[in-house]
Amino acid sequence: MVFTTMSITVLVALAIIALFAGIGITTIGPGGIFVTIALYSLTPLPSATVAGTAHATFIATGIVGTLAYIRSGELGGDDGRQMAVVLSATSIVGALAGAYLNAYVSRELFGLLLGGFAALVGAVLLYRQQNSLDRSVGIDGSPSVGRLELGALGVGLGVSSGLIGVGGPVLAVPALVVIGVPMLLAVGVAQVQSIFIAVFATSGYLSYGAVSLPFVILVGVPQLIGVVVGWRIAHRTDPERLKTVLGGVLILVGVYLAI
């Protein structure tokens, strides 16, 4: 069993990374990717087990994150609820498709995809910061067109998340912010979506035994603590500074994984 052969130092490192990943999930969205990166880099788990285990932890973080943002009011309005419903429903199909496609991805290719994905998210965050793109792109105001665009976005996010093993907020928050959704609302909506992506992606990985329960517990518990801490930080700190730092770190990590 892989877990029992791991050194204490590595296990502690995984728990610490998970704690900070949880903080990132509810502070600025892209945080869960660090759990996936840590499982890939620090353990010999197959790529499918890395993705499946990460998604299993995102079920709990999504639930806790959603409850936190309901409490602080971001998900209390009609706009927030509508976005959450459309993105969540459409991402289910994408998550299942992504989990299925992962079976055809080697560990080496998985590392390249994960590295490229991390670097892309980091680049988008930094570009948006430097060019003030908060509202440079907007979803059409008509309900039908708006829902279609959100639906297409949800499917795309679901496929990417299910395939690589990253939580919905990693891509959803940057994407929603770029199309004009306020930061905290985007993070809140992404928490709801992440539940559905994680549940259906995890079910796909469970079907062929690609989820490690010991690692789910090891990284899941500190990650949940980080989610609560991150929610509090998001409401007390200007997230713009954190986004810039995170963008730079993601680019560096992405380059490291790609090479």
PEQUILIN-V869465 format. One line per field, one symbol per residue. ss: DSSP state (@ for helix, = for strand, . for the rest). burial: b if it has 24 or more other C-alpha atoms within 12 Angstrom, else e. A space follows every 50 residues. Layout:
ss->???
burial->???
This chain:
ss->.@@@@..@@@@@@@@@@@@@@@@@@@@.....@@@@@@@@@@....@@@@ @@@@@@@@@@@@@@@@@@@@@......@@@@@@@@@@@@@@@@@@@@@@@ @@....@@@@@@@@@@@@@@@@@@@@@@@@@...........@@@@@@@@ @@@@@@@@@@@@@@...@@@@@@@@@@@....@@@@@@@@@@@@@@@@@@ @@@@@@......@@@@@@@@@@@@@@@@@@@@@@....@@@@@@@@@@@@ @@@@@@@@.
burial->eeeeeeeeeebebbbbbbbbbbbbbbbbbbbbbbbbbbbbbbbebbbbbb bbbbbbbbbbbbbbbbbbbbeeebbeeeebbebbbbbbbbbbbbbbbbbb bbbeeebebbbbbbbbbbbbbbbbbbebbeeeebeeeebeeeeeeebebb bbbbbbbbbbbbbbbbbbbbbbbbbbbbbbbbbbbbbbbbbbbbbbbbbb bbbbbbeeebbbbebbbbbbbbbbbbbbbbbbebbeeebeebbbebbbbb bebbeebbe
